[in-house]
């Protein structure tokens, strides 16, 4: 069992999403109910979350579509200024740069997980990752590409002209929706 993305026991977002929200949503709207009927998707921070949940719960999703996912390399995390780190990560992992990369970070680090999880588990979900060539998050996304490619995990990776903004994501969604419809039974 993975720890929830939350650093402490107060806000267990991942547990809430998987154990409460998904079952209630599927019952109310009579959808899903099995991994081949579930796709998870998100953009930016939500793209990171969609990938993380699909890694942690690979048995639950047929596919994951991540648009401009918020992935940073360890070097980027270590070198973030204290103020920006606090705003973006709320000191969930550690306040000081030298301790930011720790056990809790790695349990929620897509780059670490993509390099350490079993190939069998990673291959259970179809991954579609899309990022703009001028997106400030490109380094982490390129590293994820390399990790998956080197381990021969099936995935689709797209780099198109664009930035980290709604103009880019509107096109991403137009491209992704037909692919999503092909996956669902």
N, C-alpha and C positions, 0 to 999 in steps of 0.2 A: 504494500500500500504506500502510495506517495503522500508526502506531506502536502497540505494545501498550500497554494501559492502564498497565502498570508503568512507573515513571519511569526505571529503569535496565535494563541487559541481564541482571541476575541472575535476576529472576522475571518471565518473560514469560507471564503468566496468559492473556491473550487468545490468543496464539499456541498455547499448550498446549490451550486449550479448543477452538479452531477446527480446528487441524491434527492434534491427537492424540486428545483425548477424544471429540469428535463421531464421527469415523470408527470408532474402536474400539467405542463404544457401539452405533452403527448396525449394524456387522457382527455383534456378539455377539447383539443382540436382533432382528436382521433387521427393522429399522424405518428410517424416514427414507430417505435416499439421494438426495433431491431437495428443492428448496426448497418445493414444494407439499405435501410430507409432513413439514415441520418447523415447529414452533411453539416459540418461546422465551418463557419466562415467569420472573418473579421478584417478590419483594416487598422493599420497603425498599431496602437496598443492592443486593440481587439484582434488583430492578425497574429500578434505574439501570443495572446491568450488562446486563440483557436489552435495554433500549432502546439502550444504547451499542453492543452487539454487532450489533443489528439495523440500526443506522445505519452502522456500519463495514462490515458484511457483508450489505448489503441484498439481495444475490442469493441468500442462503442460506435465508431464512425466509419462509414464507407469512404469518405473523402474529407479533406480539409483544404479550404481555399483561403489563402492569406495574402492580403493586399498590403504592400509596404509594411510588413511586420516589423515591430519595434525590437529589432535584434541588435545588440551591441557586442563587440568583442570584449574580452577581458581587459585588454589595454585601454579601450575606450572607457570602460567603467572605472578603472583605476585612475585614469587621467581626467575624469569629469571634475570640474570645480565643485567645491563643497556645496555651494548654494544650489547649483543645478542638480547635483546628485540628490540633495535633500528634497528639491521640488519634484523630481522625476521618480525617485524611489523611496522618499519619505524615511530614509534611514532604516528601511526594512532589514537590510542585510548587515550593514556596518557603517559607522560614520566616517571612519578614517580610511584613506585610500589603501593602505597596506593590508587591511583586513576585509575589504569589500568582497574579495573572492574567497568564499568559505563554503562549508558543506551545504548550508541552506541555499546559497546562491547557485551552486552546482545542481541541486535537485530541481531548480527552476530555470536552468540555463540551457537554452535550445542547442547551443553549440556543444556544450559538454554532453548533453543527452544524445544528440545525433551522432556523437563519436563513441559513446559508451553503451547505449542500449543494444539489445540483440537485433541483428538484422531481421530475424523472423518477426519480432514485435513491430519494428519500424515499417516493415513491408505490408502490414495488415491494413494500412490506410493509404489511400491515394492522395498525394500532395500536389497542390497547385500553388506556386508562389510567384507573385508578380510585384515588381518594383521598378520605379523610374530610374533612369540613368543619372538624374540629378538629385535623387533623394539623399538626404543626409544620413540615412541608415544603410547605405549600400554596403559598407564593409562587413557588417554582421551578416547580411543576406548573402553576400558572395561567399563568406566562410561557411554558411549553412549549405550553400550549393556544393562547395568543395567536399564537405563532410559527407553529404548524401551521395554524391557522385563517386567518391573514392570507395565508399562501402557498397556501391552498386544497388542502392535503394531506388526503386522506381519513383520518379517524380517528374513534374513539369515545372520549369522555371522560365519566367519571362522577364526580360528587361526591355522596356520600351522608353521612348522619349517622354520625359516628364519629371515632375517633382512630387513632393509629399503634400498633395493637396486634392481638393474635391474634383478639380478638373481632370486630374489623372484617374481618380477612383471611379468617376462616372463611366469612363471608358472601360476600366477593369471589370466593372460589374456587367457591362454589356457583353464583354468577351466571355465572362465566366458563366453567366446564367444558362446558355445553351449546353455547356459542358456539364453543369450540375444536373440538368434535365436528362442528359444521356446516362448519368450514373444511377439515378433513382429508378427503382422498378416501376 
